[in-house]
């Protein structure tokens, strides 16, 4: 007999999952600042958190809720301590404390969601980003070949970033005279989206041939980001190691291919080529430092050295307003101090301590450290979500005999 109640419950479950995925997607994109989300700025946490609350309300009415974990108290406490500490020491306003409540809801949902749902979240985010990037890449090459596209001037952060907005992608005004503009789709800068793609690719063990992952790989290549290139080499071998495959032979083959490309770039067209000009020059050593190690300005580097000689080392110091353009671990330490670093370590330990796949956990921690050194934004959703998903990676994650992705989509 046709059971109408059963169909009704299945739909509520799918709706709860869809609302969770949608909330995570908004949070993920909001942390990357695509141009179409600039009008709402940091307020993206409000609609994202609201969707999560709606998801939870549907979930508690189900016989098999999607929020099932009970080990959330420690990571939630750690996040509350870290996030509100950062607000206090950085002079957060009342609105910031209110918005942070929605960030608390978002992180809490990650700590509560059934671990077997995380694989579905990884695929959902990867498909969406891959689809967006696919359209953007086609438009970018159409423009590169001389095609006409509608555009308008655009700026971000009070004019500190200036672009020509072709709607399908942004073109940094500093790249107008470049032989080949670095690609960053609808996002702020090449290194930002290149790193984000690598972080998501980390969650796609054994699935890099999927169309959406290929789009992210192409984006990483077109970004010409030294940081993204280093990270994707690491992620490639980390994924092989996690899957239990023989890494040494593949590593040696890759080293030979990379070495051939590097040597060839010095000779091809007398060294006047994209690989040489955009990547290898940044790897040259100048006065004992790599030329591409430009995460901070000389002025801020001097300020950072002075910081360690001051009484501000424990709680951090306000970032000078004229020191725009700095990123990486030095900025985080400068703003949040030693206490902030310890709270951050405690948060990551609390969030990941239940992970059982030690290879995935260790690989994720190393990637989180590398990303922190480069970008210094460990709590951004584009950085934290992939690390969290992969720490709990389980290739045999099934529930009720159904693939974890099929609540959202059918993966071909």
ChimeraX attribute file (.defattr): number of C-alpha atoms within 10 A of each C-alpha:
attribute: neighborCount
match mode: 1-to-1
recipient: residues
	/A:1	3
	/A:2	6
	/A:3	7
	/A:4	8
	/A:5	9
	/A:6	9
	/A:7	11
	/A:8	10
	/A:9	16
	/A:10	13
	/A:11	12
	/A:12	16
	/A:13	23
	/A:14	18
	/A:15	18
	/A:16	26
	/A:17	26
	/A:18	19
	/A:19	21
	/A:20	26
	/A:21	24
	/A:22	21
	/A:23	25
	/A:24	26
	/A:25	20
	/A:26	20
	/A:27	25
	/A:28	23
	/A:29	17
	/A:30	24
	/A:31	20
	/A:32	21
	/A:33	20
	/A:34	17
	/A:35	21
	/A:36	12
	/A:37	17
	/A:38	15
	/A:39	9
	/A:40	12
	/A:41	14
	/A:42	15
	/A:43	18
	/A:44	23
	/A:45	26
	/A:46	22
	/A:47	15
	/A:48	25
	/A:49	26
	/A:50	17
	/A:51	22
	/A:52	26
	/A:53	20
	/A:54	15
	/A:55	26
	/A:56	21
	/A:57	13
	/A:58	20
	/A:59	21
	/A:60	15
	/A:61	12
	/A:62	14
	/A:63	9
	/A:64	11
	/A:65	17
	/A:66	23
	/A:67	20
	/A:68	14
	/A:69	13
	/A:70	10
	/A:71	13
	/A:72	17
	/A:73	14
	/A:74	16
	/A:75	21
	/A:76	22
	/A:77	14
	/A:78	19
	/A:79	24
	/A:80	18
	/A:81	16
	/A:82	23
	/A:83	20
	/A:84	16
	/A:85	18
	/A:86	21
	/A:87	16
	/A:88	15
	/A:89	16
	/A:90	16
	/A:91	11
	/A:92	13
	/A:93	10
	/A:94	10
	/A:95	9
	/A:96	15
	/A:97	15
	/A:98	11
	/A:99	16
	/A:100	19
	/A:101	16
	/A:102	21
	/A:103	22
	/A:104	17
	/A:105	19
	/A:106	24
	/A:107	22
	/A:108	18
	/A:109	23
	/A:110	22
	/A:111	23
	/A:112	18
	/A:113	20
	/A:114	16
	/A:115	21
	/A:116	21
	/A:117	24
	/A:118	25
	/A:119	22
	/A:120	22
	/A:121	25
	/A:122	21
	/A:123	23
	/A:124	20
	/A:125	22
	/A:126	23
	/A:127	19
	/A:128	13
	/A:129	21
	/A:130	23
	/A:131	17
	/A:132	17
	/A:133	23
	/A:134	20
	/A:135	14
	/A:136	23
	/A:137	21
	/A:138	13
	/A:139	20
	/A:140	22
	/A:141	12
	/A:142	13
	/A:143	13
	/A:144	12
	/A:145	9
	/A:146	8
	/A:147	10
	/A:148	11
	/A:149	13
	/A:150	8
	/A:151	14
	/A:152	10
	/A:153	12
	/A:154	17
	/A:155	17
	/A:156	13
	/A:157	8
	/A:158	7
	/A:159	9
	/A:160	9
	/A:161	14
	/A:162	18
	/A:163	21
	/A:164	16
	/A:165	20
	/A:166	21
	/A:167	17
	/A:168	19
	/A:169	25
	/A:170	26
	/A:171	25
	/A:172	21
	/A:173	17
	/A:174	11
	/A:175	13
	/A:176	12
	/A:177	8
	/A:178	9
	/A:179	9
	/A:180	13
	/A:181	19
	/A:182	20
	/A:183	29
	/A:184	27
	/A:185	28
	/A:186	22
	/A:187	20
	/A:188	22
	/A:189	20
	/A:190	24
	/A:191	23
	/A:192	20
	/A:193	26
	/A:194	28
	/A:195	27
	/A:196	23
	/A:197	24
	/A:198	28
	/A:199	26
	/A:200	23
	/A:201	26
	/A:202	27
	/A:203	28
	/A:204	21
	/A:205	17
	/A:206	13
	/A:207	13
	/A:208	17
	/A:209	11
	/A:210	15
	/A:211	15
	/A:212	22
	/A:213	23
	/A:214	16
	/A:215	25
	/A:216	27
	/A:217	20
	/A:218	17
	/A:219	26
	/A:220	26
	/A:221	18
	/A:222	18
	/A:223	24
	/A:224	22
	/A:225	25
	/A:226	21
	/A:227	19
	/A:228	25
	/A:229	19
	/A:230	13
	/A:231	19
	/A:232	22
	/A:233	14
	/A:234	17
	/A:235	22
	/A:236	18
	/A:237	19
	/A:238	22
	/A:239	22
	/A:240	16
	/A:241	16
	/A:242	18
	/A:243	15
	/A:244	10
	/A:245	11
	/A:246	11
	/A:247	15
	/A:248	11
	/A:249	9
	/A:250	14
	/A:251	15
	/A:252	11
	/A:253	11
	/A:254	14
	/A:255	13
	/A:256	12
	/A:257	11
	/A:258	12
	/A:259	12
	/A:260	11
	/A:261	14
	/A:262	15
	/A:263	12
	/A:264	15
	/A:265	19
	/A:266	16
	/A:267	12
	/A:268	12
	/A:269	9
	/A:270	9
	/A:271	14
	/A:272	12
	/A:273	15
	/A:274	13
	/A:275	16
	/A:276	20
	/A:277	14
	/A:278	17
	/A:279	17
	/A:280	16
	/A:281	13
	/A:282	17
	/A:283	15
	/A:284	14
	/A:285	12
	/A:286	10
	/A:287	7
	/A:288	7
	/A:289	11
	/A:290	13
	/A:291	14
	/A:292	18
	/A:293	14
	/A:294	15
	/A:295	19
	/A:296	19
	/A:297	14
	/A:298	12
	/A:299	10
	/A:300	21
	/A:301	15
	/A:302	11
	/A:303	15
	/A:304	17
	/A:305	12
	/A:306	10
	/A:307	17
	/A:308	14
	/A:309	9
	/A:310	11
	/A:311	10
	/A:312	16
	/A:313	17
	/A:314	16
	/A:315	21
	/A:316	24
	/A:317	20
	/A:318	13
	/A:319	17
	/A:320	10
	/A:321	6
	/A:322	8
	/A:323	13
	/A:324	12
	/A:325	11
	/A:326	18
	/A:327	18
	/A:328	19
	/A:329	21
	/A:330	22
	/A:331	23
	/A:332	22
	/A:333	21
	/A:334	24
	/A:335	20
	/A:336	29
	/A:337	22
	/A:338	17
	/A:339	17
	/A:340	23
	/A:341	17
	/A:342	12
	/A:343	19
	/A:344	20
	/A:345	14
	/A:346	17
	/A:347	23
	/A:348	20
	/A:349	15
	/A:350	19
	/A:351	23
	/A:352	20
	/A:353	14
	/A:354	12
	/A:355	18
	/A:356	13
	/A:357	14
	/A:358	13
	/A:359	17
	/A:360	24
	/A:361	23
	/A:362	16
	/A:363	22
	/A:364	27
	/A:365	18
	/A:366	15
	/A:367	22
	/A:368	22
	/A:369	15
	/A:370	18
	/A:371	22
	/A:372	19
	/A:373	18
	/A:374	20
	/A:375	22
	/A:376	22
	/A:377	20
	/A:378	21
	/A:379	18
	/A:380	14
	/A:381	24
	/A:382	25
	/A:383	25
	/A:384	18
	/A:385	25
	/A:386	24
	/A:387	27
	/A:388	23
	/A:389	27
	/A:390	29
	/A:391	25
	/A:392	23
	/A:393	26
	/A:394	17
	/A:395	12
	/A:396	9
	/A:397	17
	/A:398	14
	/A:399	11
	/A:400	6
	/A:401	7
	/A:402	10
	/A:403	18
	/A:404	22
	/A:405	20
	/A:406	12
	/A:407	16
	/A:408	17
	/A:409	12
	/A:410	9
	/A:411	11
	/A:412	4
